[in-house]
Amino acid sequence: MFVETTRLIIVFLATAGGFTLAQQSPGDHAILGATLGAALGYVAGGILGRLLGQAMGMAERRIEQASPARLLAGTFGAVGAGGLALLVGFPLIVLLPPMIGWPALMLLVWIGVYGGAALAGHNAEGLLAIAGLSTRPLVRASPYGATVEEGATLLDTSAVIDGRLLALARAGFLKGAVLVPHFVLDELQAIADAQDPVRRRRGRRGLDLLDAIQRTSGVEVHIIDDEVLEHEQVDAKLVALARRLQVQLLTVDSPLQRVAELQGVHCLNIDSLSEGLRKVHVPGETLRLPITRQGKEPGQGVGFLDDGTMVVVVDAAPLVGQEIDVRVTGNVQTSIGRMLFASMAAED
């Protein structure tokens, strides 16, 4: 519809232009000029309409990625700089011939609009704070509105609370920009102020861990003020913000990971990483472990390796409380992780 409407407008203008030019030339060629203008306008209108449609699609995608603060500041900058360029360039249509003056004025206004939008958009947070429009002027302004550092990671509340995140940061596996939305901090604060002592300890632990990560070299923690007003739940806000900023999401919440990945968000799950880093044990390998309890089947004993892997040992039930050598016979992947089956090595 947009292409056809654009073509219709171009055909009308080209027909009028062809008719006007034909009238100014010797002879009666007005109808021929109008016909040629309409034909040229039909072809040019189709090409221009498709190009404009593609350009508007790209602009729409950029707008979806931009933060509201950047859009507001960019709009003000474009209007202000464009109006100033119009005032400065107005003498051009008086001093220069119309065929030169008007295009020169349009070019000057376009440069002003584009430059004003770009400059104001890049300094959106500061400009809005100066104007008194920042909702949280004391929070560190973040540049993550449209141009995001490659490899930036958005943190979920569960990832902040998880103690393994600090170990990853100190080991050098968490590099680059780490983004913590302010609504995640609000949720952490609510957990830290909870009546339940367990939840309160977890919330305060999460705040302490975040502070420790912030002091870890090689990791840049940014508290971003971006808000997602169209959603109320924190998980929905995180997914929407990750899509807008085009960053990966770090979490230990498997349901959140599935929902985010269905919406095209790349997720990093600490539990999946931990499971993938467990040592691989092949059949025939000999291990030494304590038998801690009896298994579900008669005669089975159960022990655990240092990484938490469960080992079910045949005929080891009488040896509960003892440390024995076992030989791996097989393994199986379960919903809670990998489980090994073994027999006592002394019997092989």
Secondary structure as GFF3:
##gff-version 3
##sequence-region A 1 348
A	DSSP	alpha_helix	2	24	.	.	.	ID=ss1
A	DSSP	alpha_helix	30	65	.	.	.	ID=ss2
A	DSSP	alpha_helix	68	89	.	.	.	ID=ss3
A	DSSP	alpha_helix	92	95	.	.	.	ID=ss4
A	DSSP	alpha_helix	98	122	.	.	.	ID=ss5
A	DSSP	alpha_helix	124	130	.	.	.	ID=ss6
A	DSSP	beta_strand	153	155	.	.	.	ID=ss7
A	DSSP	alpha_helix	157	161	.	.	.	ID=ss8
A	DSSP	alpha_helix	164	171	.	.	.	ID=ss9
A	DSSP	beta_strand	176	181	.	.	.	ID=ss10
A	DSSP	alpha_helix	182	192	.	.	.	ID=ss11
A	DSSP	alpha_helix	197	214	.	.	.	ID=ss12
A	DSSP	beta_strand	219	224	.	.	.	ID=ss13
A	DSSP	alpha_helix	234	245	.	.	.	ID=ss14
A	DSSP	beta_strand	248	251	.	.	.	ID=ss15
A	DSSP	alpha_helix	254	262	.	.	.	ID=ss16
A	DSSP	beta_strand	267	269	.	.	.	ID=ss17
A	DSSP	alpha_helix	270	276	.	.	.	ID=ss18
A	DSSP	beta_strand	286	294	.	.	.	ID=ss19
A	DSSP	beta_strand	301	304	.	.	.	ID=ss20
A	DSSP	beta_strand	310	314	.	.	.	ID=ss21
A	DSSP	three_ten_helix	317	319	.	.	.	ID=ss22
A	DSSP	beta_strand	323	334	.	.	.	ID=ss23
A	DSSP	beta_strand	337	344	.	.	.	ID=ss24
A	DSSP	three_ten_helix	345	347	.	.	.	ID=ss25
###
